[in-house]
Every structure is written in structure tokens, then in C-alpha cells.
Amino acid sequence: MSTLMRATHTFTKLLSPSSRSFSLRPSASLPTRHQMSTEAENVIARLKNSGLLRSQGLIAGKWVDAHDRKTIKVCNPATGEVIVDVPCMGQKETNDAISSAYEAFYSWSKLTATERSKFLRKWYDLLIAHKEDLGQLITLEQGKPLKESLGEVSYGAGFIEFSAEEAKRIYGDIIPATLPDRRLFVLKQPVGVVGAITPWNFPLAMITRKVGPALACGCTVVIKPSELTPLTALAAAELSLQAGIPPGVVNVVMGNAADIGDALLASTQVRKITFTGSTAVGKKLMAGASGTVKRVSLELGGNAPCIVFDDADLDVAVKGAIAAKFRNSGQTCVCANRVLVQEGIYEKFANAFSKAVQNLQVGDGFTEGVAQGPLINEAAVQKVESFVKDAISKGAKVLLGGKRHSLGMTFYEPTVIGGVKSEMLLSREEVFGPVAPLLPFKTEEEAIRLANDTNAGLAAYVFTNSIQRSWRVSEALEYGLVGINEGIISTEVAPFGGVKQSGLGREGSKYGMDEYLEIKYVCLGNMNSN
Ligand code: NAP
């Protein structure tokens, strides 16, 4: 097996579940709407038994329906089948959840850091104990291959573990006084009630990345998961209750996004909005938060360049670019959106990369060997189609794929497009699908200029064997994260976040804690009196 084949095989293995019983190989005769697989039915039955398939919102420790009993359907994107109905909540329920979080804040923020740390540790232990259940739930409602879902559980739970540890290290300061009878202190205190709005592409990790540090600092939360993937959020919230985290500390509402968002923005009791999602919605929330001057953290869209220099190791570059591009079928904010390839290696890279992409098996995330699940919904496929059409109409060439997959539903063929130019939609915006556009470049300066020619600034990837170049280019890239010779770089111990219009603030690591803390300066005067 060549190094390249091994790289592809390793990646496919990395993304494939250990043992699944049925196969959905591409076939023109398959219907466009699939039956719920036996595997999916078994998962639902198991989750019901374990009490993790929750289908109500959580307010003040109670599982509740929408006040008008309205519901929305949560579907399996691989089959279109309805998994369960959940409440379609709005302003009223959000205000109830805010009141509950506000009340709980008083006692939760008064606990010692050690006490909060213990609750978080217990929650982490339960998330890990239910890793298989949670992983299956993620695949069921989001569609990603089971192996990736299990990886998300470990990654997502990691934020709770890290926060449990970091809770004990929220230090203040003593500042040398400027007058002899004074003492100057800096205290760090929790911001207050936090509204946490999250997207569908990481149904667990985008929540734990916010809620872990918020709770560690003494804040309480109202979570609004995406209506497309609320079930993982509800299961995680159930485990927070089982961990003994008091009622009202964690609340979950879902349904009418604009109404819920407006209620969170309007409330003077909510002191912070933390949001992960599209740049368009992030801008609305930032504007809306001005009414009550709330703190805002935003993790928004990216347009990641993946730069392959002539001096790169070809196998490393192919493996890294595939991981960076095709994780979650291209539906992550850090997915390589533009693969910039230097002229001298362009042909070799394009051939090797296309060959490796061709080996990525498409299908239901529960199927063994599958590396590419469905896209989240029809709108996502239509967006991909329109970007590919735009590129072809402007002279780009499809090297592989370029159309819907014969499995139907929202499956799309892993695609490689050559000769892409900066003015094409594929270069300008996030495609959020399994399409890798290749853009040739001549010099290092040109690569940096092309890479920075966007309003986004989240993740960037560089493949080179030159230490000097890796430093130079990392420093020149206007991005919050840079991966050198590596396609997957997120971890709970490192700061995650973007510059420019990719966001404000950082999540994860010690830096992520600051987002949930206020700094208070205390001046103790008149020290010389008794
Ligand atoms: P989205 O449409 O912005 O939705 C994100 C969340 O915002 C969902 O919970 C959504 O609710 C909610 N929402 C929508 N309109 C709202 C409003 N007016 N007020 C309050 N909340 C509102 O984004 P998405 O399509 O789910 O996610 C994909 C985007 O997220 C991509 O751009 C991706 O790059 C970005 N992302 C960024 C990061 C990062 O860390 N920087 C990580 C992951 C994803 P409903 O879903 O219920 O409508």
C-alpha cells in the first residue's frame, strides 16, 4: 500500500464506525426517501430506555412543552424520517427560562470554585459514560459518520473536563499601591445569566464549549440549540441534572429562533450572548445586544485557505487537506474552503488529492466504512449546486464529482474542482459542503494575498517543509487559527476563534474563561487607621 493509499485508508478508518450491519452503496435504483434503518430504530429504542431521548424543553429543572403545545419535527437527514417532535418555543418560554437562570445564579455563583468543579467533573464523567448513546444521537439527527460523532463526544466532553479543572484557577490580582494607605485588588466575578445560541453542525461540542466555562465561572445559562439538532442538547442537559447541577443553572429552549433570540437580547437579566453560527445572524445579535449593552462572543463563518507549497510533503498535504476539507461532509466553520496550490506541485497534488477523495465512501453515518454523510438539508445541497454551477460557468473544471449523489436525499458527491479563480462564489463564500476548489498560485506573496483576500478570518492551513516559511506565513495570515502540516487542530486546551468578520472572543483554553468573567477593581483605603 503506497503512503498515499495508507493516508486515505487511515482517514477513512478514522471516520468509519467499528461495526454496522447494512450498506448503502451508490445505486441509481435506490429511492430518494429511505426507510429508517434498523440501526436507527434500535438507537431510538435504546435512547428511550436510557432516558436520554428527551423531547421537551428544560426550564427550572422541569421538562416542559411549549405553552401553546406547538411542536417541530426533528428528522434524520440520511433518511428524512421523523425521529421525534419537540416543542416550538418562543418568547414566553424564553422569558421563563431567563427567570429560572436568574434565580439560580444567586446560589450557583456563591458556591466555591471547588464545589462547581465537582459538579462539572461529574457531568463530564456522565457524558463519557454515555459516549456511545450520545454519538449515535448525533449521527441520527445530524448525519455525520458515527466515528466522527464519537469523536465529537470526546471533544465536547473535553470542554466540561477542562472547565472543571480551570474553575479552580480563576485568579484575581493584587496591584502594588500608589499611596501608602491603600491596597488595590482585582476580583474576577461571573458575568451573570448567559444566552448561548448554537448551530447544528456540532450538536454537542458547540454547547459544551460555551456552557463549561460559563458554569465554571459561576454563570447560569439559557441554551438555544438549532431546531435541526436539539436532541443532543437535551440529552446533555439531562445528564447535567443527573450530575446534580441544580435546577435552573442549565435551561434549554428551542423553536422560533428569532423570537427566542429577541427575548434573550431584550432581557436586562441576560448579561451576555454567546453565539456560534452564521456571520449574518451574528451581526444581527451584535446589533441587538447594543440595546442593553450586553457582552457578546461570536464564533462565525470562515473561508479557510489551505495553502500547499511546492516544498510540501505530497502525502502529508493530501491527507491534511482531505481531513480539513471533508470532515462532516465539509460542514464545519474551519473546513478548508479554498485549496491554494503552488504551480510546481499543482498537477501532482490535483491528481493525488482527487484519487484520495474518490475513495471516500458516501452513505448513512451508521454504515461501516462511510466517511461522508448527507448534508443537513435540501437548502444546503442547493447552495452547493449553485456554487458549483457558478464556478463552471466562469471556466472552472470539475475533476471529480460535481453533482448530487445517486443515493438521493441530501447526499452530494465528494467533489474536486480545478482552475478556480478568486472571483468565483466558491472562493468568496463558505460552500459548507463536500466541494474542494483548487486555486493555482505562483509565489508565497501571492498565496498570502489570496488567502487574506476575504472578510473571514477563522482557520487557515499551510503545508510546507520549510520551518522559516511556516513561521513567515503563519505570522502573515489574518486568521485566528493556523494549522501547519495538519488538517484537524481544534482541542479544548487551545484558544479557538476568529478575526475580522469570523467573530469576537475565544472559546476553549484559559483564554475562553475570560469571556464569562467581569473584572472588578477594589480599592481599600484608609489602611493606617485601626
Ligand atoms: P445560523 O443559521 O446562523 O444558526 C445558528 C443558530 O442561530 C441556530 O441555533 C439558529 O436557530 C439560530 N438563529 C437563527 N436566526 C436567529 C435569530 N434571528 N436570532 C437568534 N438566533 C437565531 O447558522 P447555521 O446554519 O446553523 O450554522 C452554520 C454556520 O455556523 C456557518 O456559517 C459556520 O461557519 C458557522 N459556525 C461557526 C463556528 C465557529 O466556531 N466559528 C462553529 C460552527 C459553525 P435555528 O437553527 O433553530 O433556526
Boltz pocket constraint, residues with backbone or C-beta under 6 A from the ligand:
constraints:
  - pocket:
      binder: B
      contacts: [[A, 197], [A, 198], [A, 199], [A, 200], [A, 201], [A, 202], [A, 206], [A, 224], [A, 225], [A, 226], [A, 227], [A, 228], [A, 255], [A, 257], [A, 258], [A, 259], [A, 260], [A, 261], [A, 262], [A, 276], [A, 277], [A, 278], [A, 279], [A, 281], [A, 282], [A, 284], [A, 298], [A, 299], [A, 300], [A, 301], [A, 302], [A, 332], [A, 333], [A, 334], [A, 430], [A, 458], [A, 498], [A, 502], [A, 503]]
      max_distance: 6.0
